[in-house]
Amino acid sequence: MGILACRGGKGGIWGKALKLFGGIRRRWFVSCVVVTLVLVTVGVLAYSISVSAYYYSGMEAGLKSRAKTASNFFVSYVTKTYAEYYQSVYKYTESFEARDKMELQFIDVDGEVLISTYGITAGTSPGTPDIGTAIATGQVSVWRGRSPETGERILTVSSPLIYSDGQTIGVMRYVTSLQLVDEQVFKSVLTALGIGVAFLLMMILSNLYFIQTIVGPVSQLTAMAGRISEGSYGIQLDKKYNDEIGALTDAVNTMSMKINQTEKMKTEFISSVSHELRTPLTAITGWGETLLYDEGLKEDQRKGLEIILSEARRLTKLVEELLEFTRMEDGRFTVNVRQIDIADQLEDVVYTYGEYLHHNGIVLDYQSPDGKLPMIAGDPERLKQVFFNILDNAAKHGGEGGKIQVAIGLEHDDVVIRIRDHGPGIPDDEIENVKMKFYKGSSKARGTGIGLAVCEEIVNYHDGRLELENVRDGGLLVTIRLPVG
């Protein structure tokens, strides 16, 4: 299987998603809104229970007192004898003044209606428990529920009619509808519920505004910190609040400015030192090559000159990398784009660098494309710089594997170049950072740590992508994707 199909290591899609109730908002919702909702619910329920108790208990107490007073009056002053009972009942019922508000019934000891202000047929039995309780206990009895005849919610109070000799001759019973009371209770509960909901909404809206004044600036500061970590040094964020958030904004702005100043000083220093090193290195290389042509040199002298030239060339390469870095930092880094045959550029590098690798005991296996590749827009010298740098890294860090594979092909709308070594690869916890400037990780190899950073900058200038991944069976795979056109 060719290198174009060789993939491995860790992969994934890194992204950020901001949820409506994530982070601080979620903690606020749980700790504040839920607690307030519970308190409002408990308050509304307690109010509803107390209102219901107030209305129903008050109505029961009033009707119970009235029934007891009326029954005592009826027995003591209206009915003189048992024989006069029915006639007295009839007259009392006819003169009952509150008939428009409630019903008055007289019940016999068998629980049947004798007479009623609403004209209920005599002999019918209401069947509610208050009647039997009043007859059995001789005490006023109250019942609240639905009427067996109409299904309407009613309140009934039954007061026993007891003569002085202790004989119960019947029951005086008041029956009143609970519709008006139920409506009043419902309105009161609905009002309390509306007030509770309004309070909860007001609390939520006011707290959301307050939370937003915290989450918004913190999110902006987080985004700003992310941009600073990606290299946008010196950026500033507007200060909106003169509080802890404002103090944090000042601190981050100050940090950004100081990092920017430090980066400028570092870049200027590197540029100055690089230029200072360039001239003596050129002289060393030139005179070394001149002396190497002297046929009178002894063998150990020749080897010494070769070492001097090798080290001088290595230092020259490092200086060139540092100069490229300073050009990127101060905006002088440019590419000269034209239509090129990328396969030809890669083959030139493979041929040139292959001899060096062969001399160092490393096999360079090149897999040519299947057919003619389309032209791409690119700077041939910059792209060759990328290929040389990656091959040099493969030899430096993965050369112990004895083999480097290079392949090029077309995938969708991209020309894809893959370069793989068979060395130990990069530790998983370092692979995301190796393209950072000056990052070397645990590598013991010599170098500045900016080679891959320069390569990525060049690839980005071509609207491409530079990807690194460890291969399952060993080694590092570098993938360069360049758009066609």
C-alpha positions in Angstrom: 0.0 0.0 0.0 1.4 3.4 -1.0 2.0 6.4 1.3 -1.0 8.2 -0.2 -3.2 5.6 1.6 -1.1 5.6 4.7 -2.9 7.5 7.5 -2.9 7.1 11.3 -2.5 8.6 14.7 -4.9 10.8 16.5 -7.4 12.9 14.6 -10.4 15.1 15.5 -12.3 18.3 15.0 -11.6 21.0 17.4 -14.4 23.6 17.8 -16.1 25.7 20.3 -19.9 25.9 21.0 -21.5 28.5 23.2 -24.8 27.2 24.7 -27.5 29.4 25.8 -27.4 28.1 29.4 -23.8 27.0 29.6 -21.1 28.0 32.1 -21.9 30.8 34.4 -25.5 31.1 33.0 -26.2 27.4 33.9 -24.8 27.8 37.4 -26.8 31.0 37.9 -30.0 29.3 36.6 -29.6 26.3 39.0 -28.6 28.3 42.0 -30.8 31.3 41.6 -33.7 30.8 39.3 -34.6 27.3 40.5 -34.5 28.3 44.1 -36.6 31.4 43.4 -39.1 29.3 41.4 -39.4 26.9 44.4 -39.9 29.8 46.8 -42.5 31.5 44.6 -44.3 28.1 44.1 -44.3 27.5 47.9 -45.5 31.1 48.5 -48.4 30.8 46.0 -49.4 27.4 47.4 -49.3 28.7 51.0 -51.3 31.8 50.0 -53.8 29.7 48.1 -54.3 27.4 51.1 -54.6 30.3 53.5 -57.1 32.1 51.3 -59.2 29.0 50.8 -59.2 28.3 54.6 -60.1 31.9 55.3 -63.1 32.0 53.0 -64.4 28.5 53.6 -63.8 28.5 57.3 -65.3 31.9 57.7 -68.3 30.9 55.7 -68.7 27.7 57.7 -68.3 29.5 61.1 -70.9 32.1 60.1 -73.4 29.7 58.8 -72.9 27.4 61.8 -73.4 30.2 64.3 -76.5 31.3 62.4 -77.9 27.8 62.3 -77.4 27.2 66.0 -78.9 30.5 67.0 -81.9 30.0 64.7 -82.6 26.5 65.9 -82.4 27.5 69.5 -84.8 30.3 68.8 -87.2 28.1 66.9 -87.4 25.5 69.7 -87.6 28.0 72.5 -90.0 30.6 71.1 -91.7 29.4 67.9 -92.7 25.8 68.6 -94.6 25.4 71.9 -95.8 21.9 71.4 -94.9 19.0 69.1 -98.5 19.3 67.7 -97.7 22.8 66.6 -94.4 21.7 65.0 -95.4 21.4 61.4 -97.5 24.6 61.4 -94.6 26.4 63.0 -92.2 25.0 60.4 -94.4 26.2 57.6 -94.7 29.7 59.0 -91.0 30.0 59.7 -90.1 28.8 56.2 -92.5 31.3 54.6 -91.1 34.2 56.5 -87.4 33.3 55.9 -85.8 36.5 54.6 -82.5 35.1 53.3 -84.1 32.8 50.7 -82.3 34.5 47.9 -78.9 33.6 49.4 -79.5 30.2 50.8 -82.0 27.4 51.2 -83.7 26.5 54.5 -84.9 23.0 55.0 -86.5 21.2 57.9 -85.7 17.5 58.1 -87.5 14.9 60.2 -85.7 12.3 62.3 -85.8 9.9 59.4 -83.6 12.3 57.3 -86.5 13.2 54.9 -87.4 16.8 53.9 -90.6 18.2 55.6 -90.5 21.5 53.9 -88.0 23.7 52.0 -87.8 27.4 50.9 -86.9 26.1 47.4 -90.0 23.9 47.2 -88.3 20.6 47.4 -90.9 17.8 47.5 -91.6 16.5 50.9 -90.4 13.0 51.6 -87.2 13.3 49.6 -83.9 12.6 51.3 -80.8 14.8 50.7 -78.5 11.9 51.7 -75.6 14.0 52.9 -73.8 12.9 56.1 -74.4 16.1 58.1 -78.0 15.3 58.7 -77.3 11.9 60.3 -74.4 13.3 62.3 -76.6 16.1 63.7 -79.4 13.7 64.8 -76.9 11.2 66.2 -74.7 13.7 68.2 -77.2 16.4 68.9 -74.6 18.9 67.7 -74.4 21.2 64.7 -72.9 19.4 61.8 -71.2 20.9 58.6 -70.7 19.3 55.2 -69.0 20.6 52.1 -69.2 18.9 48.7 -71.2 18.4 45.6 -75.0 18.2 45.7 -76.2 14.7 44.9 -79.1 16.2 42.9 -77.4 19.0 40.9 -73.7 18.3 41.2 -73.1 21.9 42.3 -70.6 22.5 45.1 -72.6 23.4 48.2 -72.1 24.0 51.9 -74.7 22.5 54.3 -75.1 23.1 58.1 -77.5 20.9 60.0 -78.6 21.9 63.5 -80.7 19.5 65.6 -84.1 20.7 67.0 -84.1 19.4 70.6 -86.8 20.1 73.1 -86.2 20.7 76.8 -86.9 17.1 77.5 -84.0 16.1 75.3 -86.1 14.8 72.4 -84.9 15.5 68.9 -87.8 16.3 66.7 -85.9 17.2 63.5 -83.1 19.1 61.9 -83.0 22.7 60.7 -80.7 22.7 57.7 -79.1 25.5 55.7 -77.9 24.9 52.2 -75.9 27.5 50.3 -74.0 27.4 47.0 -70.2 27.7 47.0 -70.0 29.1 43.5 -69.4 32.7 44.5 -66.8 31.7 47.1 -65.1 29.3 44.7 -64.9 32.2 42.2 -63.5 34.5 44.8 -60.9 31.9 45.9 -60.0 31.2 42.2 -59.5 35.0 41.5 -57.4 35.4 44.6 -55.2 32.4 43.7 -55.0 33.5 40.1 -53.9 37.0 41.2 -51.3 35.5 43.5 -50.1 33.3 40.7 -49.9 36.2 38.3 -47.9 38.3 40.9 -45.6 35.3 41.5 -45.0 34.8 37.7 -44.5 38.5 37.2 -42.0 38.6 40.1 -40.2 35.5 38.7 -40.0 37.0 35.2 -38.8 40.4 36.6 -36.1 38.6 38.6 -35.0 36.5 35.6 -34.8 39.4 33.3 -33.0 41.6 35.7 -30.6 38.8 36.6 -30.1 38.0 32.9 -29.1 41.5 32.3 -26.7 41.4 35.2 -25.2 38.1 34.2 -24.8 39.4 30.7 -22.8 42.3 32.0 -20.4 39.7 33.4 -20.5 36.9 30.8 -20.3 39.3 27.8 -17.0 41.0 28.9 -15.6 37.7 30.2 -16.3 36.1 26.8 -14.6 39.1 25.0 -11.6 38.7 27.3 -11.5 35.0 26.7 -11.6 35.6 22.9 -8.9 38.3 23.3 -6.7 35.9 25.3 -7.2 33.3 22.6 -6.1 35.8 19.9 -3.1 36.8 22.0 -2.1 33.1 22.4 -2.3 32.8 18.6 0.1 35.6 18.1 -2.0 38.8 17.9 0.1 40.7 20.4 -0.8 44.3 21.2 -4.5 44.1 20.6 -6.6 46.1 23.1 -10.2 45.7 24.4 -12.4 48.6 25.2 -13.0 49.1 28.9 -16.8 49.4 29.7 -17.0 49.0 33.4 -15.1 50.6 36.3 -15.3 47.5 38.5 -13.5 44.1 38.8 -14.3 43.4 35.1 -12.7 46.8 34.2 -9.7 46.0 36.3 -9.3 42.6 34.6 -9.7 44.3 31.2 -6.9 46.8 32.1 -4.7 43.8 33.2 -5.2 41.9 30.0 -4.6 45.1 27.9 -1.4 45.8 29.8 -0.3 42.2 29.4 -1.0 42.3 25.6 1.0 45.5 25.2 4.0 44.2 27.2 4.0 40.9 25.3 3.9 43.0 22.1 6.8 45.1 23.2 8.8 42.0 24.3 8.1 40.3 20.9 9.2 43.4 19.0 12.4 43.5 21.1 13.0 39.8 20.5 12.4 40.1 16.7 14.7 43.1 16.5 17.4 41.3 18.5 17.1 38.2 16.3 17.3 40.2 13.1 20.3 42.2 14.3 22.2 39.1 15.5 21.3 37.2 12.3 22.7 40.0 10.1 25.8 40.3 12.2 26.4 36.5 11.9 25.7 36.4 8.2 28.8 38.3 7.1 31.4 36.3 9.0 29.7 33.0 8.1 29.9 34.0 4.4 33.6 34.7 4.8 34.2 31.4 6.7 32.4 29.4 4.0 34.1 31.2 1.2 37.6 30.9 2.6 37.0 27.3 3.6 35.9 26.3 0.1 39.0 28.1 -1.3 41.4 26.3 1.1 39.7 23.0 0.4 41.0 23.2 -3.3 44.6 23.3 -2.0 46.0 19.9 -3.1 48.8 20.2 -0.6 46.5 19.7 2.4 47.1 16.8 4.6 44.2 14.3 5.3 43.5 15.6 8.8 43.6 19.2 7.6 41.1 18.3 4.8 38.8 16.6 7.3 39.0 19.6 9.6 38.1 22.0 6.8 35.2 19.8 5.8 33.9 19.9 9.4 34.3 23.7 9.4 32.4 24.1 6.1 29.7 21.7 7.3 29.1 23.6 10.5 29.3 27.0 8.7 26.7 25.8 6.3 24.5 24.6 9.2 24.8 27.9 11.0 24.1 29.8 7.7 20.9 27.7 7.4 19.9 28.6 10.9 20.6 32.3 10.3 18.5 32.1 7.1 15.6 30.6 9.1 15.9 33.3 11.7 15.9 36.0 9.0 12.8 34.4 7.5 11.2 34.5 10.9 11.9 38.2 11.4 10.5 38.9 8.0 7.3 37.1 9.0 7.1 39.0 12.2 7.5 42.5 10.7 5.4 41.9 7.6 8.3 41.8 5.1 7.6 38.1 4.2 6.4 37.9 0.6 5.7 35.2 -2.0 5.9 35.5 -5.8 3.0 33.5 -7.0 2.6 32.2 -10.5 1.3 29.0 -12.2 3.7 26.2 -11.6 4.0 22.4 -12.0 4.2 21.4 -8.3 5.3 17.8 -9.2 8.4 19.1 -11.1 9.3 21.3 -8.1 9.0 18.3 -5.7 11.0 16.0 -8.0 13.8 18.6 -8.1 14.0 18.6 -4.3 13.8 14.8 -4.1 16.6 14.4 -6.6 18.8 17.1 -4.9 18.2 16.0 -1.3 18.2 12.3 -2.2 21.9 12.2 -2.7 22.5 13.8 0.7 20.2 11.2 2.3 21.8 8.4 0.5 25.2 9.5 1.7 23.8 9.4 5.3 22.4 5.9 4.8 18.8 6.9 4.4 16.6 5.6 1.5 14.3 8.2 -0.1 11.4 6.4 -1.7 9.5 8.7 -4.1 6.0 7.8 -5.4 5.3 9.8 -8.5 1.7 10.9 -9.4 -0.7 8.8 -11.5 -0.9 11.0 -14.6 -0.4 14.7 -15.1 -1.3 16.9 -12.2 -3.0 20.3 -12.8 -1.1 23.5 -12.4 -1.3 25.4 -9.1 -0.7 29.0 -8.1 2.5 29.1 -6.0 6.0 30.4 -5.4 8.4 27.7 -6.5 11.3 28.8 -4.4 9.2 29.1 -1.2 7.6 25.7 -1.8 11.0 24.2 -2.4 12.0 25.7 0.9 9.1 23.9 2.6 10.0 20.6 1.0 13.7 20.9 1.9 12.8 21.8 5.5 10.4 18.9 6.0 12.8 16.4 4.4 15.6 17.8 6.6 13.4 17.4 9.7 12.5 13.8 8.6 16.2 13.0 8.3 17.1 14.7 11.6 14.3 13.3 13.8 13.3 10.1 12.0 16.4 9.1 10.1 17.1 6.3 12.4 14.2 4.4 10.6 16.5 4.3 7.5 13.7 5.3 5.1 11.7 8.4 4.1 8.7 8.1 1.8 7.5 10.9 -0.4 4.3 10.9 -2.5 2.2 13.4 -4.4 -1.3 13.1 -5.9 -4.6 14.8 -6.5 -7.4 14.5 -4.0 -10.6 16.4 -4.9 -9.5 20.0 -5.5 -6.2 19.7 -3.7 -2.7 18.6 -4.7 -1.6 16.6 -1.7 2.1 15.9 -0.8 2.9 13.4 1.9 6.3 12.9 3.5 6.7 10.1 6.0 9.6 9.0 8.1 9.9 5.7 10.0 11.4 7.1 13.2 9.8 7.4 16.7 7.3 10.1 15.8 6.3 13.0 18.0 4.9 12.5 21.6 1.1 12.8 21.5 1.1 15.7 24.0 3.5 17.7 21.8 2.2 17.2 18.3 -0.2 20.1 18.6 2.6 22.5 19.5 5.5 21.5 17.2 4.4 24.1 14.6 4.7 26.9 17.2 7.6 29.3 16.9 10.7 28.2 18.9 8.9 25.1 20.2 11.2 22.1 20.4 9.5 19.9 23.0 11.5 16.9 24.1 13.6 16.7 20.9 17.4 16.6 21.5 18.1 17.5 17.8 19.9 20.8 17.1 17.9 23.6 15.6 16.0 26.8 16.3 12.5 25.3 16.5 11.1 27.7 13.9 11.5 25.6 10.7 8.0 24.2 10.8 6.6 27.6 11.8 8.1 29.1 8.6 6.8 26.1 6.6 3.3 26.6 7.8 3.4 30.3 7.1 4.5 29.6 3.5 1.7 27.0 3.1 -0.8 29.4 4.6 0.2 32.1 2.1 -0.7 29.5 -0.6 -4.2 29.0 1.0 -3.1 25.5 1.9 -2.8 23.4 5.0 0.1 21.7 6.8 -0.9 18.7 8.9 1.2 16.4 11.2 0.2 13.0 12.5 1.8 10.0 14.0 1.4 6.8 11.9 0.1 3.7 13.7 3.0 1.5 12.8 5.6 4.1 13.6 6.9 7.4 12.2 5.6 10.9 11.5 3.4 11.7 8.4 3.5 15.3 7.2 0.7 16.3 4.8 0.7 19.4 2.6 -2.5 20.3 0.9 -2.4 23.0 -1.8 -5.5 24.1 -3.7 -5.6 23.7 -7.5 -5.8 26.8 -9.6 
